[in-house]
Amino acid sequence: MSASRSSGIADAIGPEEGPGPREGAGPEGAVLLAALLDGMDAALCAFDAHGIVTHWNREAERVLGWSAEEAVGRRGFAGWAVRSEDAEDVRRRLMGAMDAPGRRVHEFALLRKDGGRVLVRTQSSGVRGADGTPAGVYCAFSEVHAQIDLERSIALSEALLDDASWGVVLVDADLRPAVVNSYAARAWGVGRTGPLGRPLGELLAQGVEELQGALQHVLAEGSPPAPAELWVTLRTPEGERRRCWRSGFLRLVSPLAEEPVPLGVGWLFRDVTEAKLAEQEADRLRFRSNQLHRAARQAAECEDPMEAATTTLDYALAGFADHVLVDLVSGERLVRAAATPSDAPGPCLPVSGGSIPVRYEAGHPALQAVERTGTVRTSARTGAGQSWAVERQWPPDAVHALCAVLRSRGRTLGVVTFLRAANRSAFERPDAMYAESVAVRVASALDLARLTTPPPH
């Protein structure tokens, strides 16, 4: 495009509307102005006060197919870029912006050079000369569908970053939150501005390594094919909270750069903690039910009732505890009847050489279970070390204990103790219910063993 074609625009722009007379009137200013206008993403044309086209940039050429050489110098759009029956209405609406304040927005059906029609949305505004009189009109236009796509994108972004029904966090390239929507702020237990610019390690007590790893992978490799479930522990004013977030990630790349430049990561998530816990509980119940079923079938094949009891305990231990001890009531004391090895994993077996007395101190959890005729749960205090287990005559790696009473035919036969090491969580109420179900089966087998064992001579 030649400088002469842009000189009309430069002359029409007054001192308050654009470059000054020296900068705009000279050939260097005209060339600069032409380059700037040609570099715009929007299609742009300009008319002087008589409706003559004075400028036509490259985007306008792309949209309609008419080159600047073909467009500049024509009077309006009549006869080439608009149908003759629409020409007067289009001219009136466009040139009407010359005397009106602000911008005018219209939609027109224009003609492409190849004869096709294209619906465009225009924004036109008047230009005044140095003396303040109307000097022409600038008109920026784009295809309606492109404008609608842009508006949809903006509307979608605003909706996601406002009150979407899932969390949306924009994370910058330094892995710090840059934008947080309302859902994410509520999930984190902070305000929308609280997390901004802070390292994720300040917001999460656990799970930060997994989250940062996922974000770094997205920045380097792109978006993963499927959502991921991340368990995290949040730092909140009320304390730490463990949550499960089903997360999806999108790499954000600048559309304006020649080479893909990552702007960060779009992180979308939903809190699925309750559903995940319910799913885990259902899986746990299903597994334990299957174990009890298998144990019952296997125990039914045992001729020795004591073997049936230890077999039931072997099945119960799977995924539930690391050790199990069986203590039976003998007069005023408890005697050890069966146990798993204390130094390594192994099956539950009767004590070699017969039952041996155990000297539990007063207040021992096993004694409490017998006295209460119920279940007792307990755990070592933080930092107790092996002394806690040794004092209670349990394997040294025991940290959590659950004692369930053994009862049959209305009588207390003893107590079964399940023990967990430090790599497992403490026993909870559902665990106690499962242990009680196991204890009922074990007690029945032990009662039968007493009935079938000949009395000592």
C-alpha positions as CSV (number, residue, x, y, z in Angstrom):
1,M,0.0,0.0,0.0
2,S,1.4,3.4,-1.0
3,A,1.9,6.3,1.4
4,S,-0.3,8.5,-0.8
5,R,-3.3,6.3,-0.1
6,S,-2.9,7.0,3.7
7,S,-2.1,10.7,3.5
8,G,-5.8,11.5,3.4
9,I,-6.3,9.9,6.8
10,A,-3.3,11.6,8.2
11,D,-4.5,15.0,7.0
12,A,-8.0,14.3,8.4
13,I,-6.8,13.5,11.9
14,G,-6.6,16.7,13.9
15,P,-4.1,17.5,16.7
16,E,-6.5,16.0,19.3
17,E,-7.4,12.9,17.4
18,G,-4.0,11.7,16.3
19,P,-0.5,12.7,15.4
20,G,0.3,16.4,15.1
21,P,0.6,18.1,11.7
22,R,4.4,17.6,11.5
23,E,4.1,13.9,12.3
24,G,1.0,13.0,10.4
25,A,1.3,15.3,7.3
26,G,4.7,14.2,6.2
27,P,5.5,11.1,4.2
28,E,7.2,9.3,7.1
29,G,4.1,9.8,9.3
30,A,1.8,8.6,6.6
31,V,3.9,5.4,6.1
32,L,3.9,4.8,9.8
33,L,0.2,5.2,10.0
34,A,-0.4,2.9,7.1
35,A,1.8,0.3,8.7
36,L,-0.1,0.5,12.0
37,L,-3.5,0.3,10.4
38,D,-2.4,-2.6,8.1
39,G,-1.2,-4.5,11.2
40,M,-4.6,-4.4,12.9
41,D,-6.6,-7.6,13.4
42,A,-9.8,-5.8,12.6
43,A,-10.9,-4.9,9.1
44,L,-10.8,-1.1,8.7
45,C,-11.8,1.4,6.1
46,A,-12.1,5.2,6.2
47,F,-14.2,7.7,4.3
48,D,-13.7,11.4,3.8
49,A,-16.5,13.9,4.3
50,H,-17.8,13.2,0.8
51,G,-18.0,9.4,1.3
52,I,-14.8,8.6,-0.7
53,V,-12.8,5.6,0.5
54,T,-9.5,6.9,1.8
55,H,-8.1,3.8,3.4
56,W,-8.6,0.0,3.2
57,N,-6.4,-2.2,5.3
58,R,-5.2,-5.8,4.7
59,E,-7.9,-7.4,7.0
60,A,-10.6,-5.6,5.0
61,E,-9.1,-7.1,1.9
62,R,-9.1,-10.5,3.5
63,V,-12.7,-10.3,4.5
64,L,-14.2,-8.9,1.3
65,G,-11.5,-9.8,-1.3
66,W,-11.2,-6.3,-2.7
67,S,-7.6,-5.0,-2.7
68,A,-6.7,-1.5,-1.5
69,E,-6.0,-0.5,-5.1
70,E,-9.5,-1.5,-6.0
71,A,-11.2,0.1,-3.0
72,V,-9.4,3.4,-2.3
73,G,-11.0,6.3,-4.3
74,R,-14.4,4.8,-4.7
75,R,-17.5,6.6,-3.4
76,G,-19.1,4.5,-0.8
77,F,-19.8,0.8,-1.3
78,A,-22.4,1.3,-4.0
79,G,-21.9,-0.9,-7.1
80,W,-19.1,-3.0,-5.8
81,A,-19.2,-4.0,-2.0
82,V,-23.0,-3.7,-1.5
83,R,-26.1,-4.5,-3.5
84,S,-27.6,-1.4,-5.2
85,E,-30.9,-1.7,-3.4
86,D,-29.0,-1.6,-0.1
87,A,-26.4,1.0,-1.0
88,E,-28.3,4.2,0.1
89,D,-29.3,2.7,3.5
90,V,-25.7,1.5,4.1
91,R,-24.3,4.9,3.1
92,R,-26.7,6.8,5.3
93,R,-26.0,4.7,8.4
94,L,-22.3,4.8,7.9
95,M,-21.9,8.5,7.2
96,G,-24.4,9.3,10.0
97,A,-21.6,8.6,12.4
98,M,-19.8,11.6,11.2
99,D,-22.1,14.0,13.0
100,A,-23.1,11.8,15.9
101,P,-21.1,11.5,19.2
102,G,-19.5,8.2,20.1
103,R,-19.6,5.0,18.1
104,R,-22.4,3.6,16.0
105,V,-22.8,-0.2,15.7
106,H,-24.6,-1.7,12.7
107,E,-24.8,-5.0,10.8
108,F,-24.7,-5.0,7.0
109,A,-24.7,-7.6,4.3
110,L,-21.7,-6.7,2.1
111,L,-20.6,-8.3,-1.2
112,R,-17.3,-10.1,-1.6
113,K,-15.3,-9.7,-4.8
114,D,-16.2,-13.3,-5.8
115,G,-19.9,-12.4,-5.6
116,G,-20.7,-14.0,-2.2
117,R,-22.3,-12.1,0.5
118,V,-21.0,-11.8,4.1
119,L,-22.7,-10.4,7.1
120,V,-20.5,-8.0,9.0
121,R,-20.8,-6.0,12.2
122,T,-19.4,-2.5,12.0
123,Q,-18.3,0.1,14.5
124,S,-18.1,3.5,12.9
125,S,-17.2,6.9,14.4
126,G,-16.7,10.4,13.0
127,V,-13.4,12.2,12.5
128,R,-13.0,15.9,12.9
129,G,-10.5,18.1,11.3
130,A,-8.1,20.6,12.9
131,D,-10.9,23.2,12.8
132,G,-13.4,20.9,14.5
133,T,-15.6,20.4,11.5
134,P,-16.6,16.8,10.4
135,A,-13.8,15.4,8.2
136,G,-14.9,11.8,7.6
137,V,-15.7,8.5,9.1
138,Y,-13.6,5.5,10.4
139,C,-15.3,2.1,10.1
140,A,-14.0,-1.1,11.7
141,F,-15.8,-4.3,10.7
142,S,-15.6,-8.0,11.1
143,E,-17.6,-11.0,10.1
144,V,-20.6,-11.5,12.4
145,H,-19.8,-15.1,13.1
146,A,-16.2,-14.2,14.1
147,Q,-17.5,-11.5,16.4
148,I,-20.1,-13.9,17.9
149,D,-17.3,-16.4,18.4
150,L,-15.3,-13.8,20.2
151,E,-18.2,-12.7,22.3
152,R,-19.0,-16.3,23.2
153,S,-15.3,-16.9,24.2
154,I,-15.4,-13.8,26.4
155,A,-18.8,-14.8,27.9
156,L,-17.6,-18.3,28.6
157,S,-14.4,-17.0,30.3
158,E,-16.5,-14.7,32.5
159,A,-18.9,-17.4,33.4
160,L,-16.2,-19.9,34.2
161,L,-14.3,-17.4,36.3
162,D,-17.4,-16.2,38.2
163,D,-20.0,-18.8,39.5
164,A,-19.3,-22.0,37.6
165,S,-20.3,-25.3,39.3
166,W,-16.7,-26.4,39.4
167,G,-13.5,-24.8,40.4
168,V,-11.4,-22.9,37.9
169,V,-7.9,-21.7,38.7
170,L,-5.6,-20.0,36.2
171,V,-2.0,-20.9,37.2
172,D,0.8,-18.8,35.8
173,A,4.1,-20.3,34.5
174,D,5.6,-20.0,38.0
175,L,2.9,-22.3,39.3
176,R,1.2,-19.6,41.3
177,P,-2.6,-19.0,41.1
178,A,-3.4,-15.9,39.0
179,V,-7.2,-16.1,38.9
180,V,-9.5,-18.1,41.2
181,N,-13.3,-18.4,40.7
182,S,-15.9,-18.6,43.5
183,Y,-16.1,-22.4,43.6
184,A,-12.4,-22.8,44.0
185,A,-12.2,-20.1,46.7
186,R,-14.9,-21.9,48.6
187,A,-13.2,-25.3,48.1
188,W,-10.0,-23.8,49.5
189,G,-11.7,-22.1,52.4
190,V,-10.3,-18.7,51.4
191,G,-11.4,-15.6,49.6
192,R,-10.9,-15.1,45.8
193,T,-7.9,-12.9,46.3
194,G,-6.2,-14.8,49.1
195,P,-4.4,-17.4,47.0
196,L,-3.3,-15.1,44.2
197,G,0.5,-15.1,43.7
198,R,1.2,-17.4,46.6
199,P,3.1,-20.7,46.2
200,L,0.9,-23.7,46.2
201,G,2.9,-25.1,49.2
202,E,1.4,-22.3,51.3
203,L,-2.1,-23.5,50.5
204,L,-1.6,-27.3,50.6
205,A,-0.1,-29.3,53.4
206,Q,0.0,-32.5,51.4
207,G,-0.4,-33.3,47.7
208,V,1.5,-30.2,46.5
209,E,4.2,-32.4,44.8
210,E,1.6,-34.3,42.8
211,L,-0.3,-31.1,41.8
212,Q,2.9,-29.3,40.8
213,G,4.0,-32.3,38.8
214,A,0.8,-32.3,36.9
215,L,1.0,-28.6,36.2
216,Q,4.6,-28.9,35.0
217,H,3.7,-31.8,32.7
218,V,0.9,-29.8,31.1
219,L,3.3,-26.8,30.6
220,A,5.8,-29.1,28.9
221,E,3.7,-31.7,27.1
222,G,0.2,-30.3,26.8
223,S,-3.2,-31.2,28.2
224,P,-3.6,-34.8,29.5
225,P,-6.2,-37.0,27.8
226,A,-8.3,-37.6,30.9
227,P,-9.1,-36.1,34.3
228,A,-7.0,-37.1,37.3
229,E,-8.1,-37.5,40.9
230,L,-5.8,-35.7,43.3
231,W,-5.9,-36.2,47.1
232,V,-4.7,-33.0,48.9
233,T,-4.7,-31.7,52.4
234,L,-5.7,-28.0,52.7
235,R,-4.4,-25.5,55.1
236,T,-7.4,-23.6,56.4
237,P,-8.0,-21.3,59.4
238,E,-10.0,-24.1,60.9
239,G,-7.2,-26.6,60.5
240,E,-6.2,-29.1,57.8
241,R,-8.8,-30.8,55.6
242,R,-8.2,-33.7,53.3
243,R,-10.0,-33.6,50.0
244,C,-10.2,-35.4,46.7
245,W,-10.4,-33.2,43.6
246,R,-11.2,-34.6,40.2
247,S,-9.0,-32.3,38.0
248,G,-8.6,-31.5,34.4
249,F,-5.8,-29.3,33.0
250,L,-5.4,-27.1,29.9
251,R,-2.3,-25.5,28.6
252,L,-2.9,-21.8,27.9
253,V,-0.9,-20.4,25.0
254,S,-0.9,-16.9,23.7
255,P,-2.8,-16.5,20.4
256,L,-0.8,-13.4,19.6
257,A,2.7,-14.9,19.6
258,E,4.3,-16.3,16.5
259,E,5.7,-19.2,18.5
260,P,3.6,-21.0,21.1
261,V,4.3,-19.2,24.4
262,P,2.7,-20.9,27.4
263,L,0.9,-18.4,29.6
264,G,0.2,-21.0,32.3
265,V,-2.4,-23.7,33.0
266,G,-6.1,-23.7,33.3
267,W,-7.0,-26.0,36.1
268,L,-10.6,-27.2,36.4
269,F,-11.7,-29.4,39.3
270,R,-14.6,-30.7,41.3
271,D,-14.6,-31.8,44.9
272,V,-15.5,-35.5,44.8
273,T,-14.4,-36.3,48.4
274,E,-17.7,-37.6,49.6
275,A,-18.4,-39.7,46.5
276,K,-14.8,-41.1,46.7
277,L,-15.1,-41.9,50.3
278,A,-18.4,-43.6,49.7
279,E,-16.9,-45.5,46.8
280,Q,-13.9,-46.6,48.9
281,E,-16.2,-47.7,51.8
282,A,-18.4,-49.7,49.3
283,D,-15.2,-51.4,48.0
284,R,-14.0,-52.1,51.5
285,L,-17.3,-53.6,52.6
286,R,-17.5,-55.7,49.4
287,F,-14.0,-57.0,50.0
288,R,-14.5,-57.8,53.7
289,S,-17.8,-59.5,52.9
290,N,-16.1,-61.7,50.3
291,Q,-13.3,-62.5,52.9
292,L,-15.8,-63.6,55.5
293,H,-17.6,-65.7,52.9
294,R,-14.3,-67.4,51.9
295,A,-13.3,-67.8,55.5
296,A,-16.6,-69.5,56.3
297,R,-16.3,-71.9,53.4
298,Q,-12.7,-72.8,54.3
299,A,-13.4,-73.1,58.1
300,A,-16.3,-75.5,57.3
301,E,-13.7,-77.9,55.9
302,C,-11.6,-77.9,59.0
303,E,-11.9,-80.9,61.3
304,D,-10.2,-79.1,64.2
305,P,-12.3,-76.2,65.5
306,M,-9.1,-74.3,66.6
307,E,-7.8,-74.6,63.0
308,A,-11.2,-73.2,61.8
309,A,-10.7,-70.2,64.2
310,T,-7.2,-69.4,63.0
311,T,-8.2,-69.9,59.4
312,T,-11.0,-67.3,59.9
313,L,-8.5,-64.9,61.4
314,D,-6.1,-65.4,58.5
315,Y,-8.8,-64.3,56.0
316,A,-9.8,-61.4,58.2
317,L,-6.2,-60.0,58.4
318,A,-6.0,-59.4,54.7
319,G,-6.0,-55.6,54.2
320,F,-7.3,-55.1,57.7
321,A,-4.4,-55.5,60.2
322,D,-0.8,-56.6,60.5
323,H,-1.0,-58.8,63.6
324,V,-3.7,-60.7,65.5
325,L,-3.6,-62.2,69.0
326,V,-6.1,-64.5,70.7
327,D,-6.3,-64.5,74.5
328,L,-8.7,-66.9,76.3
329,V,-10.2,-66.6,79.7
330,S,-8.8,-69.2,82.1
331,G,-10.1,-68.6,85.6
332,E,-9.1,-65.1,86.7
333,R,-6.5,-64.5,84.0
334,L,-6.0,-64.5,80.2
335,V,-3.8,-67.0,78.4
336,R,-2.4,-66.6,74.9
337,A,-3.9,-69.3,72.7
338,A,-2.9,-68.2,69.2
339,A,-1.0,-65.4,67.4
340,T,0.7,-64.3,64.3
341,P,4.5,-64.0,64.3
342,S,5.7,-60.8,66.0
343,D,8.7,-60.2,63.8
344,A,7.5,-61.0,60.3
345,P,4.2,-61.5,58.4
346,G,2.7,-65.0,58.8
347,P,-0.4,-67.0,59.5
348,C,-2.2,-67.1,62.8
349,L,-1.2,-70.4,64.6
350,P,-1.9,-71.9,68.0
351,V,0.8,-71.1,70.6
352,S,3.5,-73.8,70.5
353,G,3.4,-76.0,73.6
354,G,-0.1,-74.9,74.6
355,S,-1.6,-71.8,76.1
356,I,0.6,-69.5,78.2
357,P,-0.5,-66.9,80.7
358,V,-0.2,-63.2,79.8
359,R,0.5,-60.7,82.5
360,Y,-1.4,-57.6,81.4
361,E,-1.3,-54.7,83.7
362,A,-4.5,-53.1,85.0
363,G,-6.2,-51.0,82.4
364,H,-4.8,-53.0,79.5
365,P,-7.1,-52.7,76.4
366,A,-7.7,-56.5,76.3
367,L,-8.8,-56.5,79.9
368,Q,-11.0,-53.5,79.3
369,A,-12.7,-55.4,76.4
370,V,-13.4,-58.3,78.7
371,E,-14.7,-56.1,81.5
372,R,-16.9,-54.1,79.3
373,T,-18.0,-57.0,77.1
374,G,-17.4,-54.8,74.1
375,T,-14.8,-53.4,71.7
376,V,-11.9,-51.1,72.6
377,R,-9.8,-49.1,70.2
378,T,-6.6,-47.3,71.1
379,S,-3.5,-45.8,69.4
380,A,0.0,-44.8,70.5
381,R,0.5,-41.1,71.3
382,T,2.8,-39.2,68.9
383,G,6.5,-39.9,69.6
384,A,5.8,-42.9,71.9
385,G,8.1,-45.2,69.9
386,Q,8.2,-48.9,70.4
387,S,7.8,-48.6,74.2
388,W,4.1,-48.2,73.9
389,A,3.7,-51.6,72.2
390,V,6.3,-53.4,74.4
391,E,4.6,-52.2,77.6
392,R,1.4,-53.8,76.4
393,Q,3.2,-57.0,75.4
394,W,2.4,-56.5,71.7
395,P,4.8,-56.7,68.7
396,P,7.1,-53.6,68.7
397,D,5.9,-52.2,65.4
398,A,2.3,-52.0,66.7
399,V,0.8,-48.4,66.8
400,H,-2.9,-49.0,66.6
401,A,-4.9,-51.7,68.4
402,L,-8.5,-53.0,68.4
403,C,-9.6,-55.5,71.0
404,A,-12.9,-57.4,70.4
405,V,-14.5,-59.6,73.0
406,L,-15.1,-63.3,72.2
407,R,-18.5,-64.4,73.3
408,S,-20.5,-67.6,72.7
409,R,-23.7,-69.0,74.3
410,G,-23.8,-66.0,76.6
411,R,-20.3,-66.5,78.0
412,T,-17.1,-64.5,77.5
413,L,-14.4,-66.8,76.1
414,G,-11.6,-64.3,75.7
415,V,-10.5,-61.4,73.5
416,V,-9.1,-61.1,70.0
417,T,-6.7,-58.2,69.4
418,F,-5.9,-56.7,65.9
419,L,-2.8,-54.6,65.6
420,R,-1.7,-52.2,62.9
421,A,1.7,-50.7,62.2
422,A,2.5,-47.0,61.7
423,N,2.0,-47.2,57.9
424,R,-1.7,-47.8,58.4
425,S,-4.4,-45.5,59.8
426,A,-6.0,-45.8,63.2
427,F,-9.0,-48.2,63.6
428,E,-12.4,-46.5,63.1
429,R,-16.0,-47.4,63.9
430,P,-16.5,-49.4,60.7
431,D,-13.4,-51.4,61.5
432,A,-14.8,-52.2,64.9
433,M,-18.0,-53.5,63.4
434,Y,-16.0,-55.7,61.1
435,A,-13.8,-57.0,63.9
436,E,-17.0,-57.8,65.9
437,S,-18.3,-59.9,63.0
438,V,-15.0,-61.8,62.8
439,A,-15.0,-62.3,66.6
440,V,-18.5,-63.9,66.5
441,R,-17.2,-66.5,64.1
442,V,-14.0,-67.1,65.9
443,A,-15.8,-67.4,69.3
444,S,-18.1,-70.1,67.9
445,A,-15.2,-72.1,66.7
446,L,-13.3,-71.7,70.0
447,D,-16.4,-72.7,71.9
448,L,-16.7,-75.9,69.8
449,A,-13.0,-76.6,70.4
450,R,-13.6,-76.5,74.2
451,L,-16.5,-78.9,73.9
452,T,-14.6,-81.4,71.8
453,T,-11.3,-81.2,73.6
454,P,-11.1,-84.1,76.1
455,P,-10.6,-82.9,79.7
456,P,-7.2,-83.3,81.2
457,H,-6.5,-86.3,83.3
